[in-house]
Amino acid sequence: MNRMIALWAHPRSRSTVLERVFIERGDFLVFHELFAHMAFDQHSAIPSDNLDCGLPTTYETIKTKLRLARQDGHVFHKDMAYHCLDDLKADPDFLLEQQHVFIIREPGRSILSHFAIFPQMPLAAIGHQALHELFCQLSHLTGKIPWVINADDLARHPVETVHRLCDYLELEFLPHAMSWDKACPPQWLPWRSWHKDAEDSTRISAPSDEAFDPQLLAQYPQMKAYYDYHRPFYERMNQFAHGGETHE
């Protein structure tokens, strides 16, 4: 039977560049944030590019699209848990059909990056609480801890981190998938303005900045409150993150 792999992310978590690796593999049908289309449409305040693009817009129709695609090949979809959390938690059968991977990033930098694009973002859109709830749900359902990637490990040690992920998923590691030409894959077009860095990339690259200083948020009380709320959920998941410093 063909496989379905879900990458659960929060906004600005470097998840899109990891998705690009699966696009470059060539052995998966790759879907980009389908569940966003049940949370937003072309009239929503969130910045977007082409949400009126014919993609399904309800939980059930999105789920059906993924299941039908699986009949034709292996499926990989990257989604934000906060877009569809209640539906997912009420749908254990669908969750158990998939292999699940989580990616997290220290919330300070992701919050600043998110606010630069969408200053009106609500608290839930930071995304760490929803990720943690889904992580706990899957741990309970399967009796196993899902695979967690820290985005900083991915950026600093991309080959090792992706290699370990492939081992976990029982996939062949394909070196050619670790680099690409600058391009906007068609999957990204509805949200193209959010993915300029990924579109301009040719590989997963290490960050050039220093460790995040929470004092950068002090001048923005709302962002600081968002950070204080979501940081504990990040810390709980980060204890399960699989680093990429070595590969065995």
FENJOZI-V979791 format. One record per helix or strand of 2 or more residues. SS is the DSSP state (~ for helix, > for strand). FROM is the first residue (numbers start at 1). LEN is the number of residues. If there is no record, write none. Layout:
ss = {SS;SS}
from = {FROM;FROM}
len = {LEN;LEN}
This chain:
ss = {>;~;>;~;~;>;~;~;~;>;~;~;~;>;~;~;~;~;~;~;~}
from = {4;15;29;36;59;75;81;85;92;99;107;123;128;147;151;158;175;186;196;214;221}
len = {6;11;4;4;14;6;3;5;5;6;11;4;15;4;6;12;4;9;5;4;18}
